[in-house]
Amino acid sequence: MNENAKLDRIEENRVLGNRVRLLQPERGYRAGLDAALLAAACEAAPGERILDVGCGPGAALLAAAARRPETAFVGVERDPAALELCRRNIELNGLAARVQAVAGDVAAGFRSLGLKPFDAAMANPPFFDDPGALRGPAPERAGAWMADVGLEAWCAFLVKAVREGGRITLIHRADRLADILDGLSAKCGSFRIRPIHPYTDQPAKRVLVRAIKTGKAPLVLLPPLVMHDRSGAKHAPEAEAILRGEAELGWA
């Protein structure tokens, strides 16, 4: 395949209220609400180091970096094409001084990266690790939707990736909440959970989970974020402000 053919399949989008330019495939897996919400939920103080595990082309990584201009970020991605695109996006947004992307695979464990533990780590793991759980995704989406290793391995990687007292943030399917808590609870505590509802009268489809390594505080179930109302607008006002980068998705 020639280079022009590859470029024909890439388009540029703007996210975070046009603050971030994002090159991504015209077909296949494309960044959406989950990446935007994960970036909005990323806690980071000036001078800290944050790891994004499975960063893909960098949607959550770059949005989080744009929100936190005094923080260093590293994205980890196993797919060479997605990793190359992420590096292009870092350069496109002028963030190479404090954002980088490295090759790595969750299945190989955090130590394989040769990096010291981070202050925080975030991830949007593939939603399925059982091929029988859904009809097979299109080949170009398979890597993002279907994990070669289970959610337990992702949790173990994240725990190793942060220092004691470090923060772990995930977004995942609401029906996997028990598995997330089980995967993190041996080494983590101080869980805070925010359900994400499509509408006020519909069950949560996603959950954002934040845990602290060696944390001891009781679990807290926070008020939900509701993405849509019945006004006809694309998103409810609170959700729209978060997606545009005009508001944070905090853990208070």
RAQUI-V518173 format. One line per field, one symbol per residue. phi: phi as a letter, one per 40 degrees, with the letter a starting at -180 (. if undefined). Layout:
phi->???
//
This chain:
phi->.ccccccccbbbbbbfggcbcbcaccbgcbcacccccccccccacdgcbbbbcgcfchccdccccccbcbbcbbbbaccdcccccccccccdcgbccbbbbbcabdccgccccgbcdccabbabcdcbbbdccacdcddcbdcccbccbcddcccccccccbccgcbbbbbacccbdccccccbccbbafcbbbcbbcbccbccbbbcbbbbcgcbcccbccdcbbcbbbcgccbcdcccccccgcacbcbc
//
